[in-house]
């Protein structure tokens, strides 16, 4: 039910001997666009065995004008020219403009909210490019998602997707990532990490009539409604208390508390309150819309209440 956005979807035909170069190109495309007006978020997806053998980059903007500014910029033109060097002979990058709001929900996802120190935005963007390149080389990598903050008081949102929890853990526990995190310490105030496995198993019951859980978009909206105030309160009150601790231990403590409060606090309450919407007896678009509007009103209320929390 999210607002429509304008999407630039770029396909690069596969060329195995240039994998590292294309990974680097994707990482640069994902992060470079974030400095342009109207940028919403971006994703990078490697080839999969289930579909066409292509590298896919998705860049989302708030409107057609903002997307056009990016498409005609020297930065994007330079990226396209560099991409041609890594493609099979006689092929060209395929760029398509779409209007949609679809997002992938495959595999297991790690969500990271990062607050960058003032004045370090460019350095962090360069660091994020290197991090994207590194994780894309690990087995099971399914793609990434990057969204810069919409205001100075917010953080960067980064999602990384892997096929299995074990493959995600291999990256999270790798020496390459540990070295990158040490580099980032001088650039960030804090980072909040949240595991999101697939379609939120354990937080939602199944429909007894179908055996299925609620649609992913409904589950995502309700999880955000329950998780957002917890994260905000942790950032305001818990993070300063943990600032003197080792960052790995502090992050573990924050994650443990947020997962516990979401699992046994907010989600049971919200699932009970919105059962009529998650598993309607007579599904209809009007019912879906009514429920989504109530959730959006809840978002607005939470933001209004917490508006000045971090100041």
N, C-alpha and C positions, 0 to 999 in steps of 0.2 A: 504493500500500500504506500510505498515511498514515492516522493515526487519524481517525475520523469527527469532524466538527465541525458546529456549528449555524450556519446561514447565514440572514441576513436579506437577501432580494433585493427591491429596490425599483425599480419601473418608472415612469417619468414619460413620458406621451405627448408627442410632439414638438410644439414650437411655435417656429418659426424666428425670430420676432421677439423671443423671450426667450432666445435662445441664450446670451448672455453671463451672464444672471442664473442660468440653470440650470447653466452651467459653474461659477459661483461657489458655487452650492448644493451641487453634487457635491463640490467640493473641501472645503467645510466638513464635509459628512457623512463623508467619508473620514478627515479628521484629528480631528474632534471625538470620534468614537467611540473613538479610541486611548487616551483618558484613562480608560476604564472597565475595571473588573476583568473578566478573562476574554477581553479583546479579543485576537484573533490577527492579523488583517490585514484590509485592505479594498481594493476595486477600484472604479474609476469607468470606465464605458464609454459613449462617445457613440453616437448612432444609426449604423447601417451600412446600406449599400444592399442587403445580402443578407438582411436579416431585418426584423423589425418596426421601425417608426420610433419607437423609444423610447430614452430615456436610462436606463441601468441602473446602479444602485449596489449593490455586494455588500459586506456586512459579516459577518465571520466571528468566532465566539466559541467558547470551549472547551466550553460546555455550555448546556443549555436555561435554567437559572437565570440565568446571566450574560447571555444574550441577552434574557431577559425583563426584567432590570433595565434594560438599555439601551432596550428598546421602551417601557417605562413611564416613562422619565426625562423631566424637563422639557425637556432638551436635544433629545431626539428628537421630542417632541411639538411643540416650537417649530419644528424643521426641517420637519416635515410641514405645519405651518400656513403657513410661508413658501413651501413648494413649491406649494401650491394657488394662490398668486398668479400663478404663471408657467405654468399649464397651460391648455389649451383650455377654454372655458366648458363646464360640465357634466361635467367629468372629475375623477377623483380619483387620487392616487398609489396604485399597486397594490403592496402589500407581501406577500411570500410568505416563509414560514419553511421551510427545507429542511435536510436532514442529508446532507452529501456531503463529498467531498474533491477535487472537480474544479477545475482551474485552466487558464486559457487558455494556448496556446502559439503563437498566431498572430503573424505579422509579425516584426519585429526588436525586440529588447529590450535596454535599458541597465539594468544593475544597479548601484546605488550604496549602499555601506555607509558610514554617517555616524556618527561618534562626537561626541555633543553634550557641550558643557562642562557640568559640574555646575551646577545652578541656572538653566540656560538652556532647560529643556525646554518650558516654556510659550511662550517667545518663538520657539523653533524650530518648534513646532507651528503657530503663526500664520504663520511664514515658509513652511512647507511648504504651507499652504493657498494662499498667494499663488502659489507655484511651480506647484501643480497647476492653478490657474486659468489661468496664463499658457501652459503647455504645451498645454492642451486647445484653445487657439485656433489652433494650428498645423496646417497640412494634413497628413493622414496619421495623425493621432493616433488610436490604437486603445484607449487606456485606461491605467490606472495601478494600482499595487499598493503599499500602504504597510503596514509591520509595525514596531511599536516594539520596543525591546530588552526581553528577558525578565529581564535583570539589569543592574546598573549598569556592568559591565565590557564589555557588548556595545553594538553600534551599531544605529541605525535602518536598516532595509532598505527601499529604494524602487526599484520597477521602473517604467519607462516604456516603452510599446509604441507603435511606429509601423509603418505599412504597408511602408515601404521603408527601406533604409539611408540613402538620400539625404534623405528627409523627416526621419529622426531627426537627421541631421547638421545640417539647417537649424535645428532647435531648439537643438541643442547649441552651435552657433556663433552663435546669435542675440544681438543686443544686449540683448534682454529677459532672457535667461538670465545673461548676463555681469553685468548690474546686480544680479540676484538673488544671484548668487554673492558679489559684493562685500558685500552686506548680511549674508550668512551668515558671513562670516569671523570676526566677533566672537562667534559662537554655537557654533562647532564646533572640535574639536581636529584632526580629519582627516576626509577623505572618500576612500574607495577606489571606483574606477569600473571596471566590467567589462562589455565588450560580449558579449552572448549572442545571436547571430543565429539566430532560428528554432529549428530542431531540432538544434543543435550540429553543423553541417556541418564536415567536416575532421577532427573528433576521432573519428569512428566510421566503420568501413567499412560497406558494404552487404552484405546477405545474398545470396550468389550464387544462391540458389534463387528469391528473390523480387525482388531488385533494390532492396529497401527497407532503410532503416536500422532500428535497434532502436526499440522504443516510446519515446515521449518520457519517460515516467515512469522507465524504466530508465536512459535516457541522463542524465536530470537527477540521479538518485541517484549515478551513477558520477562525473559531473562534480563534484558537491559533495564526494564522497569525495576526489577529486584536488585540488580547488581550495582547500578549507577550510584545510588545514595551510599551504599556500603563503601565503594571505592573512594568516593569524595570524602567521606568521614575519616577513612583511613589516611588519606593523603594529608588531611588537615590536622588530625590529632595523633595518629599512630606513627607516621613517618618521622616527625621531629623526635619522638622518643627513641626511635631505632637508628637515628642518624649516626650515632657513634659506634654502632655494631658493624661487623663484616657485612658487606652488601648481600652476599649469598644467603647468610643466615637471616638478615632482616627481610629479604624478599620471601624466604620460606615462611617466616612468621606471618607476614602480611597475606600471603596466599592462603595459608591455613585458616586464618581468621575469616577471610572473605568467602572461601569455599564453605566453611562451616555455617556462617551466618546466612549464606544464600541457600544452602541445602536444607537446613533445619529451621530457618527463620522466614525469609521473604517468600521463597518459592512455594512451600505448602500453603501459605496464606493466599497468594495470588492464583495458584492453580485452583483452589477451592472457589475463590471469588469469580474466576473467569471460566469455570467449567462449561457454562452454557455456550461460550464462544469457542473454546478449544475443541469441544466435542458436541456440536449442535445436533439435536434429534432430527431437525429438518434443515439441513444446510442450505444457505442461500447467499448470494452476493450482498444483499442488503444487511443480513446479519453479520457477515464478515466485516462490512464497512462500519456498522455500528460499534462493534467491538474494537476495531482499529482506532476509531475516533475517541473512544473512551481511553484507550492506552495512550494515544497522543496527548490527550488532556492530562493524563497522569505524568507524562514526560514534562509537559509544560509546568505543571505544579511542582515537580521535583526541582527543575532548574530554577524556578522562581524562589523556592525556599532556600536553595543552596547557592544562590547567585553570588553573594558576597563572602562565601565561606573561606576562600583562599586568599582574600585580600588582607 
